[in-house]
């Protein structure tokens, strides 16, 4: 589990770094391109606002995928642990649990 999360952290880091670099370049281009417009501040903010929204969504998606994968791994491990406990328990323990906690066994 240590290896995938380390690789995912690198992906997130590089995604953020590339996004910041891209935003810096775009800021400079926007400043020079719109400096003679009638209202340069509003135009530059509008252009950069759209780009930062897309970059924020991309970084959130990459980070969310890393979290989802870890949650899936934990759920799989919990299911395997439950199966191991049920296999080693007294006969009928599963039915007793279903009777005691019916809300947990609804699909």
C-alpha positions as CSV (number, residue, x, y, z in Angstrom):
1,X,0.0,0.0,0.0
2,X,3.0,2.3,0.5
3,X,4.1,2.3,-3.1
4,X,0.9,3.3,-4.8
5,X,0.2,6.2,-2.4
6,X,3.8,7.4,-2.9
7,X,3.3,7.4,-6.7
8,X,0.0,9.1,-6.4
9,X,1.6,11.8,-4.2
10,X,4.1,12.4,-7.0
11,X,1.3,12.7,-9.6
12,X,-0.5,15.2,-7.5
13,X,2.6,17.2,-6.8
14,X,3.5,17.3,-10.6
15,X,0.0,18.2,-11.5
16,X,0.0,21.1,-9.1
17,X,3.4,22.2,-10.2
18,X,2.5,22.2,-13.9
19,X,-0.7,24.0,-13.1
20,X,1.1,26.7,-11.2
21,X,3.6,27.1,-14.0
22,X,0.9,27.2,-16.7
23,X,-1.1,29.8,-14.6
24,X,2.0,31.9,-14.3
25,X,2.7,31.9,-18.0
26,X,-1.0,32.6,-18.8
27,X,-0.9,35.5,-16.3
28,X,2.0,37.1,-18.1
29,X,0.5,36.5,-21.5
30,X,-2.9,37.9,-20.4
31,X,-1.3,41.0,-18.9
32,X,0.6,41.8,-22.1
33,X,-2.3,40.8,-24.4
34,X,-5.0,42.8,-22.7
35,X,-3.0,45.8,-21.3
36,X,-4.5,48.1,-23.9
37,X,-8.1,47.0,-23.6
38,X,-10.8,49.3,-22.3
39,X,-10.9,47.5,-18.9
40,X,-7.8,45.3,-18.6
41,X,-8.2,44.3,-15.0
42,X,-11.7,42.8,-15.5
43,X,-10.6,41.0,-18.7
44,X,-7.5,39.5,-17.1
45,X,-9.4,38.3,-14.1
46,X,-12.1,36.8,-16.3
47,X,-9.5,34.8,-18.3
48,X,-7.5,33.7,-15.3
49,X,-10.7,32.8,-13.4
50,X,-11.8,30.3,-16.0
51,X,-8.3,28.7,-16.1
52,X,-8.0,28.5,-12.3
53,X,-11.4,26.8,-12.2
54,X,-10.3,24.1,-14.7
55,X,-6.9,23.6,-12.9
56,X,-8.6,23.3,-9.5
57,X,-11.0,20.7,-10.9
58,X,-8.1,18.7,-12.4
59,X,-6.1,18.7,-9.1
60,X,-9.2,17.8,-7.1
61,X,-10.0,14.9,-9.5
62,X,-6.4,13.5,-9.2
63,X,-6.4,13.9,-5.4
64,X,-9.9,12.4,-5.2
65,X,-8.9,9.3,-7.2
66,X,-6.0,8.7,-4.8
67,X,-8.4,8.9,-1.9
68,X,-10.9,6.6,-3.6
69,X,-8.3,4.0,-4.3
70,X,-7.3,3.9,-0.6
71,X,-10.9,3.7,0.5
72,X,-11.5,0.8,-1.8
73,X,-8.4,-1.0,-0.4
74,X,-9.7,-0.5,3.1
75,X,-13.1,-1.8,2.2
76,X,-11.7,-4.9,0.6
77,X,-9.5,-5.6,3.6
78,X,-12.5,-5.2,6.0
79,X,-14.5,-7.6,3.9
80,X,-11.6,-10.2,4.0
81,X,-11.3,-9.7,7.7
82,X,-15.0,-10.3,8.2
83,X,-14.9,-13.4,6.1
84,X,-12.0,-14.7,8.1
85,X,-13.8,-14.1,11.4
86,X,-17.0,-15.8,10.1
87,X,-15.0,-18.8,8.9
88,X,-13.5,-19.3,12.3
89,X,-16.7,-18.5,14.3
90,X,-19.2,-20.9,15.8
91,X,-21.8,-22.3,13.4
92,X,-24.8,-20.0,13.0
93,X,-23.0,-16.8,14.1
94,X,-23.9,-15.1,10.9
95,X,-27.6,-15.8,11.3
96,X,-27.4,-14.5,14.9
97,X,-25.8,-11.3,13.7
98,X,-28.5,-10.8,11.0
99,X,-31.1,-11.2,13.7
100,X,-29.5,-8.8,16.1
101,X,-28.6,-6.1,13.5
102,X,-31.1,-6.5,10.6
103,X,-30.4,-2.9,9.4
104,X,-26.8,-3.8,8.6
105,X,-27.8,-6.6,6.2
106,X,-30.3,-4.8,4.0
107,X,-29.3,-4.3,0.4
